[in-house]
Structure formats: structure tokens, C-alpha cells
Amino acid sequence: MLSPEVVTNYFTRADGTYLFARWGRPIAPVAFGVEDQTLSVLKGAIEAIVTLADHQMAETDPELGSNLMVFFLRNWQDLLDTPNLDRMIPDLEKLVGRLRDADANQYRIFRFDPDGGIKACFVFLKMDQVLSDIPADTLCLGQAVQSILLWSDTAFLGTSPLALTGNDHAILKPDVGAIIQAAYDPVLPVSAADASHGLRLAARVQVSMSLKN
């Protein structure tokens, strides 16, 4: 069983604050910079995680058109060259500078509705050698997992939400899957900033995992 401390840590940020959010509206994904085959893999991965969460997908978001935007990039300069992206991402040039300085290869930005639920997510992937060596289905599943909730900024540092089977096929770790399912339980709020939420979430996780055993 996952302890309450472990569950809470998934949403406790490096500065010690607790912050949780899930999507409050159907997810309408779109991808840029990939071939149709990879786009199909990405949408399949997102659909699998959304189904696990018992959430919904949509062709379009009535306000934003697409609300989960995944950008596959050759380098960070591509963000600055993307028309109108600076209208959606404030201080885009400063962000690109920070990503370059950190030698980062991925970054996610979330936007929120008034109730704190996730409104939109921008995923930026600079396809360096490390990311290019990851099979497309593994890369896409990992990104889908990290976009379905507002995880802590330290949740997957040095680890992965995925595990490899005997034939090197990537699957979602059962503990992470149980947290995603519990997080979308209608009895829980779409957002929370108090660690007591982590205890409630852990209780739902334990109920879910006990039913499967």
C-alpha cells in the first residue's frame, strides 16, 4: 500500500508547499513538429491515461480550440520562431533563455480555471539525443502521465512514472496509475493547496488498490 506520506509527496513542491490540480474540462490535444504516425501514438497515449482517470477528451475546447499543446522542437529557438506563441506564453524570450541556460530538454506550463482546475497545458520537448533515443510510445506515454495532473516539480526527478516489462515495453507504474485514478474521484476537489488533501487522496488510493487485490 502507498503510505499517505508517499502520496502527499507527489504533490509537495521543492519549497515545501502542497499544490494539487486536475483537469476541470475535457482535454483537446494537438501536437506540432511531428509526423502523423507519432501524432497518432501521442493521441493514443493521452486517450489511455484519460480513460484511466475516467475523464473526457474532446475534438476542440470551446474557449481555446486545443488545450493540451505538445511541441516537438529541434532547439529552443523554434519556440521563438513559432507565430503568435508569445501571445500565449508571457515572457517567452526569457523562458527560452532559462531553458537554454539549464540545458533542458523538456518543460511544461499549466494554466488554470478560476476554481483551480487545469485549463490548459503546454508541453515543450527539445528532441536532443536523450529524448530521440526513447521509443515514441514510451516518450508519449510519459508525457501524457505528466500532463494529466499538476504533479510536484520533484515528483519524477531521478525516476520515471513508467516501468519496463520483460520485453522492454513501457507500462505505467501501478502506484502512479492508482494515484491518477484516485485524483479524479468526483468526491475530491479539482484543486487543493492544503496537505490534508494528500491524506484524502491517499485514502482513495488505498480503497482503489484494495479493490483490485
C-alpha positions as CSV (number, residue, x, y, z in Angstrom):
1,M,0.0,0.0,0.0
2,L,1.1,3.6,-0.7
3,S,1.6,5.5,2.5
4,P,-0.1,8.9,3.0
5,E,3.4,10.5,3.1
6,V,4.4,9.0,-0.3
7,V,1.1,10.1,-1.9
8,T,1.4,13.6,-0.4
9,N,5.0,13.9,-1.6
10,Y,3.9,13.6,-5.2
11,F,2.3,17.0,-4.9
12,T,4.6,18.7,-2.4
13,R,6.9,21.1,-4.2
14,A,10.6,21.7,-3.6
15,D,9.8,24.7,-1.5
16,G,7.6,22.6,0.8
17,T,4.2,23.8,-0.4
18,Y,1.4,21.4,-1.3
19,L,-0.3,22.1,-4.7
20,F,-2.7,19.7,-6.5
21,A,-4.8,20.2,-9.6
22,R,-6.5,18.0,-12.1
23,W,-8.2,18.9,-15.4
24,G,-11.5,20.6,-14.9
25,R,-12.6,20.4,-18.6
26,P,-12.3,17.8,-21.4
27,I,-8.8,17.5,-22.9
28,A,-8.4,18.6,-26.6
29,P,-4.8,17.7,-27.6
30,V,-2.8,18.9,-30.6
31,A,0.9,18.4,-31.5
32,F,3.3,20.4,-33.6
33,G,6.5,19.3,-35.2
34,V,5.8,15.6,-35.6
35,E,4.7,13.2,-38.4
36,D,1.2,11.8,-38.5
37,Q,2.4,8.4,-37.1
38,T,3.9,10.0,-34.0
39,L,0.8,12.2,-33.6
40,S,-1.3,9.0,-33.6
41,V,0.9,7.5,-30.9
42,L,0.7,10.6,-28.8
43,K,-3.1,10.8,-29.0
44,G,-3.4,7.1,-28.2
45,A,-1.2,7.6,-25.1
46,I,-3.3,10.6,-24.0
47,E,-6.5,8.7,-24.5
48,A,-5.2,5.8,-22.5
49,I,-4.4,8.0,-19.5
50,V,-7.6,10.0,-19.8
51,T,-9.6,6.7,-19.8
52,L,-7.7,5.5,-16.7
53,A,-8.7,8.7,-15.0
54,D,-12.3,8.4,-16.1
55,H,-12.0,11.9,-17.6
56,Q,-13.0,13.1,-21.0
57,M,-11.4,14.1,-24.3
58,A,-12.8,16.4,-26.9
59,E,-12.0,17.4,-30.5
60,T,-11.9,21.1,-29.5
61,D,-12.1,23.2,-26.4
62,P,-14.9,25.9,-26.9
63,E,-12.6,28.6,-25.4
64,L,-9.1,27.6,-26.6
65,G,-9.6,25.3,-29.5
66,S,-6.9,23.0,-28.2
67,N,-5.9,23.0,-24.6
68,L,-3.1,20.4,-24.5
69,M,-0.4,21.5,-26.9
70,V,2.7,19.4,-27.4
71,F,5.6,21.0,-29.3
72,F,8.4,18.7,-30.6
73,L,11.4,21.0,-31.3
74,R,14.9,20.8,-32.8
75,N,16.1,23.5,-30.5
76,W,14.6,26.1,-28.2
77,Q,14.9,28.8,-30.8
78,D,12.0,27.1,-32.6
79,L,9.7,28.4,-29.8
80,L,10.6,32.0,-30.6
81,D,10.0,31.3,-34.3
82,T,6.5,29.9,-33.7
83,P,4.0,32.5,-34.8
84,N,1.8,34.0,-32.1
85,L,3.2,31.7,-29.4
86,D,4.4,34.8,-27.4
87,R,0.7,35.8,-27.1
88,M,0.0,32.6,-25.2
89,I,3.3,32.3,-23.2
90,P,4.2,35.6,-21.4
91,D,7.9,36.4,-21.3
92,L,8.6,33.7,-23.9
93,E,12.1,35.0,-24.7
94,K,13.1,34.9,-21.0
95,L,11.8,31.4,-20.7
96,V,13.8,30.2,-23.7
97,G,16.9,31.8,-22.2
98,R,16.3,29.9,-18.9
99,L,15.8,26.6,-20.8
100,R,19.0,27.2,-22.8
101,D,21.0,28.0,-19.7
102,A,19.7,24.9,-17.9
103,D,20.4,22.7,-21.0
104,A,16.8,21.4,-20.5
105,N,15.2,19.1,-23.0
106,Q,11.6,19.4,-21.7
107,Y,9.3,21.8,-20.0
108,R,5.6,22.1,-19.1
109,I,3.4,25.1,-18.4
110,F,-0.1,24.8,-16.9
111,R,-2.9,27.3,-17.0
112,F,-5.8,27.2,-14.6
113,D,-9.6,28.0,-14.4
114,P,-10.9,30.2,-11.6
115,D,-11.7,27.1,-9.5
116,G,-8.0,26.0,-9.8
117,G,-8.7,23.1,-12.2
118,I,-6.3,22.7,-15.1
119,K,-7.4,24.8,-18.1
120,A,-4.5,24.2,-20.5
121,C,-1.1,22.6,-20.7
122,F,1.8,23.5,-23.0
123,V,4.5,20.7,-23.3
124,F,7.8,21.6,-24.9
125,L,10.2,18.8,-26.0
126,K,13.6,19.6,-27.4
127,M,14.4,16.4,-29.2
128,D,18.1,16.1,-28.2
129,Q,19.9,12.8,-28.3
130,V,18.4,11.7,-25.0
131,L,14.8,12.1,-26.0
132,S,15.5,10.9,-29.6
133,D,16.7,7.6,-28.2
134,I,13.4,7.0,-26.3
135,P,10.9,5.0,-28.3
136,A,7.9,7.1,-29.4
137,D,5.3,5.1,-27.4
138,T,7.4,5.4,-24.2
139,L,8.0,9.1,-24.7
140,C,4.4,9.9,-25.4
141,L,3.0,7.8,-22.5
142,G,5.4,9.5,-20.1
143,Q,4.3,13.0,-21.3
144,A,0.6,12.0,-21.1
145,V,1.1,10.9,-17.4
146,Q,2.9,14.1,-16.5
147,S,0.2,16.3,-18.1
148,I,-2.8,14.6,-16.6
149,L,-2.2,16.2,-13.1
150,L,-0.2,19.0,-11.7
151,W,2.5,16.9,-10.1
152,S,5.2,18.3,-7.8
153,D,8.2,19.7,-9.6
154,T,10.2,17.0,-7.8
155,A,7.8,14.1,-8.3
156,F,9.7,12.3,-11.1
157,L,13.2,13.7,-10.6
158,G,15.6,10.8,-10.9
159,T,12.8,8.3,-11.6
160,S,10.1,7.7,-14.1
161,P,6.3,7.1,-13.8
162,L,6.8,4.2,-16.2
163,A,8.3,0.7,-15.9
164,L,9.7,-1.7,-18.5
165,T,8.2,-5.2,-18.9
166,G,10.4,-8.2,-19.8
167,N,10.2,-7.4,-23.5
168,D,11.2,-3.7,-22.9
169,H,7.6,-2.5,-23.3
170,A,6.8,0.6,-21.2
171,I,3.9,0.5,-18.9
172,L,2.5,2.8,-16.2
173,K,3.7,2.0,-12.7
174,P,0.7,0.7,-10.7
175,D,1.3,3.1,-7.9
176,V,1.2,6.1,-10.3
177,G,-1.9,4.7,-12.0
178,A,-3.7,4.3,-8.7
179,I,-2.9,8.0,-7.8
180,I,-4.3,9.2,-11.2
181,Q,-7.5,7.2,-10.8
182,A,-8.0,8.4,-7.2
183,A,-7.2,12.0,-8.1
184,Y,-10.2,12.1,-10.5
185,D,-12.6,10.7,-7.9
186,P,-15.6,13.1,-8.0
187,V,-15.6,13.3,-4.2
188,L,-12.3,15.2,-4.3
189,P,-11.9,18.8,-5.4
190,V,-10.3,19.7,-8.7
191,S,-7.6,21.7,-6.9
192,A,-6.1,21.9,-3.4
193,A,-3.3,23.8,-1.6
194,D,-3.5,22.1,1.7
195,A,-1.6,18.9,2.6
196,S,-4.7,17.5,4.2
197,H,-5.9,16.9,0.6
198,G,-3.0,14.4,0.3
199,L,-4.4,12.4,3.2
200,R,-7.8,12.3,1.5
201,L,-6.2,11.3,-1.8
202,A,-4.2,8.6,-0.1
203,A,-7.3,7.1,1.4
204,R,-8.9,7.0,-2.0
205,V,-5.8,5.3,-3.4
206,Q,-5.9,2.7,-0.7
207,V,-9.5,1.9,-1.4
208,S,-8.8,1.6,-5.1
209,M,-5.8,-0.7,-4.7
210,S,-7.6,-2.9,-2.1
211,L,-10.5,-3.4,-4.6
212,K,-8.0,-4.7,-7.1
213,N,-6.3,-7.1,-4.8
